């Protein structure tokens, strides 16, 4: 069973480097062989059948690139294979390997890179879910289905928003020069920098709009001293006589208002004194009225009489 398990390295390769969807051995290492199928390059363990002579191919280009994680060039030769840092090795069960091979064969050739990527991820997810359902792991299948769905939605959103950059296939001139990977990396980085520049410009515009709103709110918040200085500057420049008359009128109005305020304060103070005297007189009249009303009851305020009545056998009745 262990011999049937295959270790593969997946990398999105340049479209058009396949022959009818059949697997083609392009390189051999000490413990594995490198095959190409439908534009994808993978590595698997050697089989008992002797592999055909290795066919040297040109440098491969990974389609999936991000502007912030540059990848190294991956070269395949007759006896050596260099790994890129972003390629992860993992082992697949035989059933999942067959489904993955079929999915690679059925990928649309003329579709956009994002559609090819989503189709491949969806095929792998469906294959894994089918294996779990056949094994009876319904709970694991349900959890994995939820995770796969969230992953595919996030991947689709990232591709639509431009967070994932897909490299453009190199031109014939670049292939002749042998620097297609450098050109692809350069274009990917340029695209990433353009996206970041657009985001920064948008943020800058938002800050400018916010500052403009704050300045509009601060227009009317000018101190009286500043207003007087502005009026003085304008008056001194254009009409000194009108400014002197305005200052005299201002002083006159201020003096009259001050006198009125002082008069109102005196009136309020007199009213407060009158109210205090009225309260004192009312309190005195109330005390005299109470005393006059109960003067015919000598024991009304006597504690001794009250205790004696309480201790009596008949009580207060």
C-alpha positions in Angstrom: 0.0 0.0 0.0 2.9 2.3 0.8 4.4 1.7 -2.6 1.2 2.9 -4.3 1.3 6.2 -2.5 2.7 8.9 -4.6 4.5 12.1 -3.5 3.9 15.0 -5.9 5.0 18.6 -6.0 2.3 20.9 -7.6 3.3 24.0 -9.5 1.1 26.0 -11.9 3.1 25.8 -15.2 2.9 27.6 -18.4 -0.1 26.7 -20.5 0.5 24.8 -23.8 3.3 22.5 -22.6 1.4 19.2 -22.8 0.5 16.6 -25.4 -3.1 15.4 -25.4 -3.3 15.2 -21.6 -0.9 12.2 -21.4 1.7 12.1 -18.6 5.2 12.7 -19.9 8.4 12.0 -17.9 10.6 15.1 -18.1 13.2 14.3 -15.5 14.5 11.6 -13.1 16.1 11.9 -9.7 17.5 9.3 -7.4 14.2 8.3 -5.7 11.5 9.9 -7.9 10.6 10.9 -11.4 9.2 14.2 -12.7 6.3 14.1 -15.0 4.3 16.7 -16.9 0.5 16.5 -17.6 -1.7 19.2 -19.1 0.6 22.0 -18.2 1.3 20.9 -14.6 4.6 19.5 -13.4 4.5 16.9 -10.6 7.0 14.6 -8.9 6.2 11.0 -7.9 8.1 8.0 -6.7 9.7 5.7 -9.1 7.7 2.8 -10.4 9.0 -0.7 -11.2 8.8 0.1 -14.9 12.0 1.6 -16.3 11.3 5.3 -17.1 11.9 6.6 -20.7 15.0 8.7 -21.4 14.7 12.1 -19.7 13.6 14.9 -22.0 15.2 18.3 -21.0 12.8 21.1 -21.0 13.1 24.8 -20.5 12.6 26.6 -17.2 9.0 26.4 -15.9 7.0 29.4 -14.8 4.7 29.3 -11.9 1.4 31.1 -12.8 0.3 31.8 -9.3 2.4 34.7 -7.9 1.9 37.3 -5.2 3.7 40.7 -5.4 5.0 40.3 -1.8 6.4 36.7 -2.0 8.8 36.4 -4.9 9.6 32.8 -6.0 12.9 31.4 -7.2 13.2 29.9 -10.7 12.5 26.2 -10.8 14.7 24.3 -13.3 14.2 20.7 -14.3 17.2 18.8 -15.8 18.0 15.2 -16.6 19.3 14.3 -13.2 18.6 17.2 -10.8 15.5 19.0 -9.5 15.5 22.2 -7.6 12.6 23.0 -5.3 11.0 26.4 -5.1 10.4 27.6 -1.5 6.6 27.8 -2.1 6.1 24.2 -3.3 4.9 21.9 -0.5 5.3 18.1 -0.6 2.5 16.0 0.5 1.4 12.4 0.1 -2.0 11.5 -1.5 -4.0 8.3 -1.2 -4.4 6.4 -4.5 -8.0 7.3 -5.0 -7.3 11.0 -4.4 -4.3 10.8 -6.8 -6.5 9.4 -9.5 -9.1 12.0 -9.0 -6.5 14.8 -9.1 -4.9 13.4 -12.3 -8.4 13.4 -13.9 -9.0 16.9 -12.7 -5.7 18.1 -14.2 -6.7 16.4 -17.4 -10.1 18.0 -17.5 -9.0 21.6 -16.7 -10.1 24.1 -19.3 -7.1 25.1 -21.4 -8.3 28.5 -22.7 -9.9 29.6 -19.4 -8.5 32.4 -17.2 -5.8 31.4 -14.6 -8.2 32.1 -11.7 -10.8 29.8 -13.2 -8.3 27.1 -13.7 -7.1 27.5 -10.1 -10.7 27.4 -8.7 -11.6 24.4 -10.8 -8.5 22.5 -9.5 -9.2 23.4 -5.9 -12.9 22.5 -6.3 -12.0 19.1 -7.8 -9.6 18.3 -5.0 -12.2 19.3 -2.4 -14.9 17.2 -4.0 -12.6 14.2 -4.2 -11.6 14.4 -0.5 -15.2 14.7 0.5 -16.2 11.7 -1.6 -13.5 9.6 0.1 -14.6 10.6 3.6 -18.3 9.9 2.8 -17.5 6.5 1.4 -15.5 5.8 4.6 -18.5 6.8 6.8 -16.9 9.8 8.4 -19.9 12.1 8.1 -18.9 14.4 10.8 -15.4 14.9 9.4 -16.9 15.3 5.9 -19.4 18.0 7.2 -16.6 20.0 8.9 -14.3 19.6 5.9 -17.0 20.7 3.5 -17.6 23.9 5.6 -13.8 24.6 5.6 -13.5 24.0 1.9 -16.5 26.2 1.1 -15.0 29.1 3.2 -11.6 28.6 1.6 -13.0 28.6 -2.0 -15.0 31.8 -1.2 -11.9 33.5 0.3 -9.8 32.4 -2.7 -12.4 33.7 -5.2 -12.7 37.0 -3.3 -9.0 37.5 -3.1 -8.7 36.8 -6.9 -11.4 39.3 -7.7 -10.0 42.0 -5.4 -6.5 41.7 -7.0 -4.8 40.3 -3.9 -3.6 37.4 -6.0 -1.6 38.2 -9.0 -1.4 35.8 -11.9 1.8 36.0 -14.0 1.4 36.7 -17.8 2.9 33.9 -20.1 6.3 35.0 -21.3 6.8 36.2 -24.8 8.9 34.4 -27.5 11.7 36.9 -27.1 11.8 36.3 -23.4 12.0 32.5 -24.0 14.9 33.0 -26.4 16.7 35.2 -23.9 16.0 32.7 -21.1 14.9 35.3 -18.5 11.1 34.7 -18.6 11.0 34.1 -14.8 12.7 37.4 -14.2 10.3 39.2 -16.5 7.3 37.5 -14.9 8.5 38.4 -11.4 9.1 42.0 -12.5 5.6 42.3 -14.0 4.0 40.7 -10.9 5.8 43.1 -8.6 4.8 46.1 -10.8 1.2 45.0 -10.6 1.4 44.6 -6.8 3.0 48.0 -6.5 0.3 49.6 -8.7 -2.4 48.1 -6.5 -0.7 49.4 -3.3 -0.3 52.8 -4.9 -4.0 52.9 -5.7 -4.9 52.0 -2.1 -2.5 54.6 -0.8 -4.0 57.3 -3.1 -7.5 56.4 -2.0 -6.5 56.6 1.7 -4.7 60.0 1.0 -7.9 61.3 -0.6 -10.0 60.2 2.4 -7.6 62.0 4.8 -7.8 65.2 2.6 -11.6 65.0 2.7 -11.6 64.6 6.5 -9.2 67.6 6.9 -11.5 69.7 4.7 -14.5 68.9 6.8 -12.6 69.8 10.0 -11.6 73.2 8.5 -15.2 73.9 7.5 -16.3 73.2 11.1 -13.6 75.6 12.5 -14.5 78.6 10.2 -17.0 80.1 12.7 -14.9 79.4 15.8 -12.9 82.7 15.8 -12.1 84.5 19.1 -13.5 88.0 19.7 -10.0 89.3 20.0 -9.1 88.1 16.6 -12.3 89.7 15.2 -11.4 93.0 16.8 -7.9 92.8 15.3 -9.4 92.1 11.8 -11.8 95.0 12.1 -9.0 97.3 13.3 -6.8 96.3 10.5 -9.5 96.9 7.9 -10.6 100.2 9.6 -7.0 101.6 9.8 -6.5 100.8 6.2 -9.8 102.1 4.7 -11.8 104.3 7.2 -10.0 105.5 10.4 -12.8 107.9 11.2 -15.6 105.3 11.0 -13.5 103.0 13.1 -13.2 105.7 15.9 -16.9 106.3 15.8 -17.5 102.6 16.0 -15.2 102.2 19.0 -17.0 105.1 20.8 -20.4 103.6 20.1 -19.1 100.3 21.4 -17.9 101.8 24.6 -21.2 103.7 25.1 -23.3 100.5 24.5 -21.0 98.6 26.9 -21.4 101.2 29.6 -25.2 101.3 29.3 -25.5 97.5 29.4 -23.2 97.4 32.4 -25.4 99.9 34.3 -28.5 97.9 33.4 -26.9 94.7 34.6 -25.9 96.4 37.9 -29.4 97.7 38.4 -30.9 94.3 37.8 -28.4 92.7 40.3 -29.4 95.3 43.0 -33.1 94.6 42.3 -32.6 90.9 42.7 -30.7 91.4 46.0 -33.5 93.5 47.4 -36.1 90.9 46.4 -34.1 88.2 48.2 -33.9 90.3 51.4 -37.7 90.9 51.2 -38.3 87.2 50.8 -36.1 86.4 53.8 -38.0 88.9 56.0 -41.4 87.5 54.8 -40.3 84.0 55.7 -39.2 85.1 59.2 -42.5 86.9 59.8 -44.5 83.9 58.6 -42.6 81.6 61.0 -43.2 83.9 63.9 -47.0 84.2 63.1 -47.2 80.4 62.9 -45.6 79.9 66.3 -48.0 82.4 67.9 -51.0 80.9 66.2 -50.1 77.4 67.5 -49.5 78.7 71.0 -52.8 80.5 71.0 -54.7 77.5 69.7 -53.5 75.1 72.3 -53.3 77.4 75.3 -56.5 75.8 76.9 -54.7 72.4 77.1 -51.9 72.7 79.8 -50.7 69.2 79.4 -50.4 69.1 75.6 -46.6 69.4 75.7 -46.0 67.6 79.0 -44.0 64.3 78.8 -44.9 63.4 82.4 -48.6 63.6 81.7 -48.1 61.5 78.5 -46.2 58.7 80.4 -48.7 58.7 83.2 -51.6 58.2 80.8 -49.7 55.4 79.1 -49.0 53.6 82.3 -52.5 53.9 83.6 -54.6 50.7 83.5 -57.1 52.1 81.0 -54.3 53.5 78.8 -55.0 56.5 76.7 -58.7 55.6 76.4 
